[in-house]
């Protein structure tokens, strides 16, 4: 067995972005949305509503995303305890996302930028099921259609209009705007709503979309109930808008880091084999005289060892590679991690 130490230039690191469909249907768009009456009536139903790609009673039903409503003062849902005002499910959800995204319990969510912004005291949340996406949501692939009594609107992120990454806290964020495939196109106000900011915020690394109720109310007349100590059925209100829109397109992406190792066999190297069919086991001499000055061997395997001579990885070639003094070989080994 012959060994050769790698040189620094034999290693190259490369990163590739891999995209794929997010939904378990395997399609880039999901057009039918189902809920579970059991989940909605259970304890989790007070916090969120799970959305499935098929009837929840079927064995193939899988959660695609969850809908939740958050309110900074606790409106829109019943109280945990009737004698403790403002302490409700919606307030808990607001605090959860404020801590997760803003990383400051005294901050508020702001929709829009520039001269057209609004501070949101409440919002809807679309939280993608973690098993649906790989590393993050793929910016520019978001196409969500909502339908209300005031009309229909198509929403996307503004990743193409504003390609430079913006962070809210330590989290990458895009504005949710009217448009398609990551751009508002020629729409007025860059896809924003006058005096209501953007339609929300998109956090691709968290798999989360936050929707601005004020913008939705002004555009398509979809609004949450903000009554005190009363279940406003707000999760179902947004579900109805999504179900009526009948189109939700979204992909996921993943960065695959590859380590390329270039194994070089120069013309004077690896021309002799220690295989018993090549060398005599008793004397260590080449069995066939014509192989002494003109040997021929076939390279089939590359083994990579550490300094302790421990075998770390093995690369098998697709076919044996003929090697002699007149030939040089270059084998590229790819390690994905």
Secondary structure by P-SEA (a helix, b strand, c coil): cbbbbbccccbbbbbbbbbbbccccccccccbbbbbcccccccccccbbbbbccccccccccccbbbbbbbcccccccccccccccccaaaaaaaaaaaaccccccbbbbcccccccccccccccccccccccccccccccbbbbbbcccbbbbbbccccccccccccccbbbbbbbccccccccccccccccccccccbbbbccccbbbbbaaaaaacccbbbbbccccccaaaaaaaaaaaaacbbbbbbbbbbbbbbbbbbbccccccccccccccccccccccccccccbbbbbbcbbbbbcccccccccccccbbbbbcccbbbbbbbbbcc
